[in-house]
Amino acid sequence: MAKNTMSIGELSTASGLSTHTLRYYEKLGVLKRADRAASGHRQYRADAVAWLDFVLRLKITGMPLAEIRKYAELRAGGEATLQPRLTMLELHRKRLVGNISELSENLAALDSKVKTYRKWLKAQKVPSSKAKS
C-alpha cells in the first residue's frame, strides 16, 4: 500500500469513526469514494482524516447529514463552488450562534435554580411550595 493512503481500519482508528460509519458516509457521498487496492480493499487518501474531522465538527454542531452531503458535493466541485460553500457555512454559523445564545440563557436559569437550592439547604429551610420546582 502506498504511503499516502490508508485502509478503512486505519482511517477508522485515525478518525474515531467505525468502519460501518465510514462505509455509510461513502455511500451517502459525504466521504469521497475510496480507491481500491488490487485485493479490492478500500484505500483512502491521507487527507480524509482532516475532512472527517471537519465533517464531525459540522455534525456535532447540529448540521444535518443531508446538508453535510450537499457541502461535500459542492466541495468536490472545486473553486467554482467557493461562494455556495461560504453561504452554507455562514448560515450554519448563524444557527450555531443562536443555539449558543439559547443554551447560555438556559444555563443562567439553571444556575439560578442551583443557587436557590444551595441557599435553602444552607438555611435548612426548604419552603414546601417552592421545593417542587
Backbone as a ProteinNet text record, in pm:
[ID]
protein_1_A
[PRIMARY]
MAKNTMSIGELSTASGLSTHTLRYYEKLGVLKRADRAASGHRQYRADAVAWLDFVLRLKITGMPLAEIRKYAELRAGGEATLQPRLTMLELHRKRLVGNISELSENLAALDSKVKTYRKWLKAQKVPSSKAKS
[TERTIARY]
84	0	89	49.5	127	124.2	228.1	244.6	134.9	83.4	-15.4	-159.5	-176.5	-310.4	-322.9	-445.8	-470.3	-590.9	-592.2	-704.4	-822.7	-936.6	-1054.5	-1033.3	-962.2	-932.2	-843.3	-743.3	-653.5	-728.7	-815.9	-895.5	-991.5	-1045.4	-1134.2	-1059.6	-941.4	-861	-824.8	-783.5	-740.1	-855.4	-974.4	-1088.1	-1176.6	-1168.2	-1255.3	-1392.9	-1412.4	-1540	-1530.8	-1641.6	-1641.6	-1628.8	-1585.9	-1577.2	-1716.6	-1817.1	-1955.9	-1995.4	-1962.6	-1994	-1918.1	-1793	-1714.4	-1776.6	-1818.4	-1884.8	-2015	-2089.8	-2215.4	-2189.9	-2091.4	-2057.4	-2014.1	-1942.7	-1900.7	-2022.7	-2113.3	-2235.6	-2319.8	-2328.5	-2405.4	-2338.5	-2208	-2134.9	-2070	-2077.9	-2012.5	-1862.1	-1822.1	-1681.5	-1658	-1553.7	-1519.4	-1495.8	-1545.7	-1525.8	-1377.7	-1346.8	-1207.7	-1163	-1035.9	-976.3	-969.3	-949.8	-939.6	-802.6	-750.2	-624.4	-654	-550.3	-568.1	-651.6	-643.1	-719.3	-866.6	-901.4	-1038.4	-1063.1	-963.4	-978.6	-972.6	-1048.7	-1050.6	-914.5	-876.2	-755.2	-793.7	-794.3	-830.4	-706.3	-722.4	-613.8	-593.7	-471.5	-437.3	-517.4	-557.7	-632.9	-777.3	-819.6	-954.3	-973	-867	-875.8	-915.9	-850.6	-882.9	-1025.9	-1065.9	-1202.1	-1303.8	-1279.7	-1372.7	-1377.2	-1265	-1263	-1357.7	-1355.6	-1444.3	-1590	-1612.8	-1747.9	-1804.1	-1722.9	-1768.1	-1797.6	-1719.3	-1747.3	-1882.9	-1909.9	-2039.3	-2151.8	-2132.4	-2235.2	-2258.7	-2151.7	-2162.3	-2231.6	-2211.5	-2272.7	-2412	-2465	-2604.9	-2637.3	-2537.3	-2569.6	-2623.3	-2740.5	-2796.3	-2707	-2709.9	-2627.5	-2658.2	-2782.5	-2819.1	-2746.9	-2732.9	-2659.9	-2510.3	-2460.2	-2318	-2290.6	-2381.9	-2366.9	-2365.4	-2455.6	-2459.6	-2328.2	-2276.6	-2149.3	-2037.8	-2038.3	-1937.2	-1945.4	-2067.3	-2084.4	-2027.4	-2056.4	-2002.5	-1850.2	-1796.7	-1651.2	-1585.5	-1649.5	-1595.6	-1595.2	-1675.4	-1681.7	-1567.5	-1483.6	-1366.1	-1394.1	-1303.8	-1308.5	-1435.3	-1497.2	-1619.6	-1733.4	-1719.3	-1826.1	-1791.7	-1689.9	-1650	-1763.2	-1833.8	-1939.8	-2055.2	-2107.4	-2214.8	-2169.8	-2044.2	-1992.9	-1984.4	-1934.4	-1926.6	-2066.4	-2162.1	-2300.5	-2354.5	-2329.2	-2373.9	-2310.3	-2180.3	-2110.4	-2155.6	-2179.7	-2228.6	-2367.4	-2453.7	-2587.1	-2576.9	-2492	-2474.3	-2418.8	-2324.5	-2267.1	-2374.1	-2461.1	-2569.4	-2661.3	-2695.2	-2778.2	-2705.1	-2575.9	-2495.4	-2488.5	-2469.5	-2466.3	-2600.5	-2710.2	-2842.4	-2856.9	-2806.5	-2811.5	-2728.3	-2612.1	-2525.3	-2595	-2660.2	-2732.3	-2844.3	-2918.5	-3027.4	-2972	-2864	-2801.6	-2752.2	-2697.2	-2649.1	-2763.8	-2877.9	-2995.6	-3043.3	-3045.8	-3087.8	-2989.1	-2861.5	-2760.6	-2779.9	-2808.5	-2830.8	-2951.7	-3058.3	-3177.3	-3144.6	-3068.8	-3028.3	-2937.4	-2843.1	-2754.6	-2834.7	-2936.1	-3021.4	-3093.6	-3144.4	-3214.7	-3117.5	-2997.5	-2896.4	-2862.1	-2845.6	-2814.1	-2925.3	-3049.3	-3163.8	-3162.8	-3142	-3139.9	-3026.1	-2911.8	-2799.1	-2831.5	-2895.5	-2935.3	-3033	-3131.3	-3229.9	-3163.2	-3075.2	-3008.1	-2919.7	-2853.9	-2767.7	-2850.6	-2965.9	-3053.6	-3135.2	-3131.2	-3210.9	-3358.9	-3399.4	-3540.3	-3579.8	-3646.9	-3692.3	-3841	-3881.5	-4025.3	-4098.3	-4204.3	-4275.2	-4335.5	-4381.5	-4442.9	-4338.9	-4216.7	-4113	-4027	-4028.2	-3940.5	-3976.2	-4094.7	-4140.1	-4086	-4035.7	-3991.4	-3844.6
-117.4	0	124.3	223.3	346.2	420.9	499.8	569.6	673.1	734.1	841	788.8	660.3	603.5	521.8	493.3	412.2	323.4	213.8	120.6	177.6	113.5	158.1	143	39.4	20.6	131.2	169	277.6	410.2	433.3	556.2	556.1	441.8	428.9	467.4	415	446.1	594.3	649	789	887	851.1	942.9	921.4	802.5	770.4	722.6	704.4	656.3	506.8	438.5	295.1	272.2	154.5	121.2	123.3	85.3	90	233.9	328.4	469.7	520.8	480.9	524.4	473.5	347.9	294	368.2	399	472.5	612.7	682.7	815.9	810.5	706.4	690.3	667.7	583.1	554.1	680.5	764.5	889.4	995.4	984.2	1086.2	1189.8	1170.1	1260.4	1239.1	1115	1077.7	1034.3	1090	1056.9	906.1	848.8	705	672.2	567.9	525.6	452.8	469.7	386.3	244.9	149.4	9.5	-45.2	-122.2	-193.2	-311.3	-376.3	-494.5	-600.6	-603.9	-700.1	-661.7	-537.5	-489.8	-409.3	-403.4	-327.8	-176.9	-104.6	41.1	99.8	204.4	279.8	427.5	486.9	627.7	714.5	833.5	930.3	980.5	1018.3	1064.2	1187.8	1270.3	1392	1363.4	1237.2	1200.2	1224.8	1214.2	1234.5	1379.6	1475.2	1616.7	1646.6	1589.6	1610.6	1554.5	1434.3	1374.5	1452.2	1509.2	1593.9	1711.8	1771.9	1884.9	1837.9	1724.1	1667.8	1646.8	1592.3	1568.5	1699.4	1801.9	1933	1985.3	1970.3	2013.4	1934.1	1803.3	1715.4	1746.3	1759.5	1787.5	1921.3	2016	2147.6	2155.1	2041.6	2036	2043.3	2041.1	2042.4	1904.3	1901	1771.7	1703.3	1572.5	1494.4	1528.3	1558.1	1595.5	1723.9	1819.2	1942.3	1916.1	1829.7	1794.3	1728.8	1644.1	1579.6	1683.3	1782.2	1889.1	1967.5	1995.5	2065.2	1982.4	1850.8	1761.9	1761.9	1763.3	1769	1898.7	2009.3	2138	2138.1	2084	2076.9	2002.1	1895.3	1816.6	1897.2	2002.8	2088.6	2187.2	2193.5	2279.4	2426.8	2509.2	2653.9	2720.9	2664.2	2723.5	2724.7	2646.8	2636.6	2707.3	2791.7	2859.8	2943.5	3021	3107.2	3027.6	2924.7	2848.4	2777.3	2734	2672.1	2774.2	2893.1	3000.2	3034.1	3042.9	3073.5	2967.4	2841.3	2732.6	2744.2	2770	2779	2901	3011.5	3131.3	3107.7	3040.8	3008.3	2914.4	2813.9	2721	2794.6	2883.8	2962.1	3045.5	3106.5	3188.7	3103.5	2983.7	2893.1	2853.6	2827	2785.6	2897.2	3020.7	3134.2	3145.1	3126.1	3127.6	3017.6	2898	2786	2814.8	2874.7	2908.2	3009.2	3107.1	3207.7	3142.5	3054.4	2983.5	2896.1	2826.7	2744.1	2829.3	2946.1	3035.7	3082.6	3114.2	3154.6	3040.1	2920.3	2804.4	2774.7	2792.8	2773.7	2874.5	2998.5	3101.2	3066.2	3016.6	2976.6	2858.9	2765.2	2650.1	2693.5	2781.9	2833.1	2903.8	2977.9	3047.5	2947.8	2840.4	2737.9	2668.3	2636.4	2573	2665	2792	2889.6	2893.1	2890.5	2890.6	2766.4	2649.6	2525.9	2525.8	2575	2581.2	2674	2785.2	2880.7	2814.1	2742.6	2674.5	2568.5	2491.1	2386.1	2444.4	2553.1	2617.7	2666.9	2719.8	2770.3	2658.2	2538.7	2424.5	2456.9	2545.7	2581.1	2566.5	2460.6	2439.3	2467.8	2581.3	2611.8	2505.7	2453.3	2342	2379.3	2502.7	2540	2558.4	2592.6	2615.5	2493.1	2399.3	2283.5	2192.4	2205.8	2116.1	2157.4	2276.8	2319.4	2310.5
0	0	0	-75.1	-84.5	48.5	72.1	198.5	223.6	118.5	135.6	133.6	151.7	161.2	289.1	324.7	443.7	422	492	484.2	561.4	547.2	621	771.3	811.7	954	1007.4	929.9	970.6	976.5	878.9	879.5	997.8	1029.4	1144.7	1273	1289.7	1407.9	1411.8	1298.7	1293	1312.1	1265	1270.6	1393	1452.2	1564.4	1521.1	1392.1	1339.2	1310.8	1324.9	1295.9	1145.7	1108.7	966.2	903.2	980.6	932	896.5	984.7	959.6	838.3	824.2	708.4	578.7	577.6	458.3	429.7	535.7	521.6	465.6	519.7	470.7	324.6	290	150	61	106	29.6	9.7	113.9	105.3	18.9	3.9	-69.4	20.9	152.6	246.6	241.5	227.5	214.3	70.9	11.7	-126	-140.4	-248.7	-272.7	-271.5	-199.3	-187.2	-313.2	-343.1	-447.8	-391.9	-480.9	-436.5	-469.6	-376.7	-399.1	-490.5	-539.2	-623.7	-552.7	-421.4	-341.7	-329	-370.5	-358.1	-232.2	-143.9	-19.9	-46.5	32.1	19	57.7	-15.8	14.7	14.3	132	145.3	142.3	86.6	87.8	229.6	261	396.1	437.5	340.5	374.7	417.4	409.5	452.9	602.6	680.5	825.2	854.7	791	812.8	767.6	655	605.5	705.3	755	851.2	982	1021.2	1140.8	1121.5	1003.7	975.1	968.1	904.6	896.4	1036.9	1126.1	1263.7	1335.8	1309.1	1369	1321.3	1193	1140.5	1204.8	1213.8	1270.3	1418	1495.8	1639.1	1664.4	1574.7	1591.8	1530.3	1489.5	1450.7	1302.3	1216.1	1073.7	1035	973.6	932	827.8	828.7	736.7	590.8	559.8	422.1	379.3	471.9	440.2	428.7	514.6	506.3	371.4	327.6	197.1	85.5	93.1	-7.3	-5.8	114	126.2	62.4	87.1	29.7	-123	-175.3	-321.7	-376.7	-307.8	-351.7	-343.9	-235.5	-216.3	-331.1	-373.9	-485.8	-615.8	-620.9	-738.9	-750.2	-648	-654.9	-631.6	-682.3	-658.6	-708.9	-807.8	-862.5	-760.6	-654.4	-554.6	-423.3	-424.4	-301.4	-242.1	-324.5	-272.3	-211.8	-278.6	-213.6	-85.2	-81.2	41.1	153.1	120.8	219.4	271.6	182.1	221.2	316.6	286.5	375.1	513.1	516.7	645.1	724.7	657	726.8	786.2	712.2	763.3	883.9	872.5	984.4	1105.5	1082.5	1192.6	1261	1182	1237	1326.1	1280	1361	1489.1	1476.3	1590.8	1695.4	1652.4	1745.1	1817.2	1745.2	1808	1911.3	1878.6	1973.3	2097.5	2077.7	2190.8	2281.3	2222.2	2299	2380.8	2317.2	2386.1	2499.4	2472	2575.3	2692.2	2663.1	2768.4	2856.5	2795.7	2873	2961.9	2907.7	2986.1	3099	3072.3	3176	3288.5	3254.3	3356.1	3442.4	3381.7	3458	3550.4	3499.6	3580.3	3696	3666.9	3771.9	3881.3	3841.7	3937.6	4027.8	3969.9	4047.4	4142.4	4095.5	4180.7	4297.5	4270	4374.9	4479.5	4433.4	4525.3	4613.2	4554.5	4632.1	4733.8	4695	4788.7	4905.9	4873.8	4977.4	5073.6	5020.2	5104.4	5192	5131	5207.9	5318	5286.7	5386.1	5504.2	5475.1	5580.4	5644.1	5583.9	5629.3	5634.6	5544.6	5533.3	5387.1	5355.1	5217.7	5216.1	5162.6	5155.6	5076.2	5132.9	5069.9	4935.9	4918.4	4790.7	4680.2	4716.4	4616.6	4592.3	4681.4	4671.7	4557.7	4504.9	4397.9	4262	4247.2	4113.9	4092.6
[MASK]
+++++++++++++++++++++++++++++++++++++++++++++++++++++++++++++++++++++++++++++++++++++++++++++++++++++++++++++++++++++++++++++++++++++

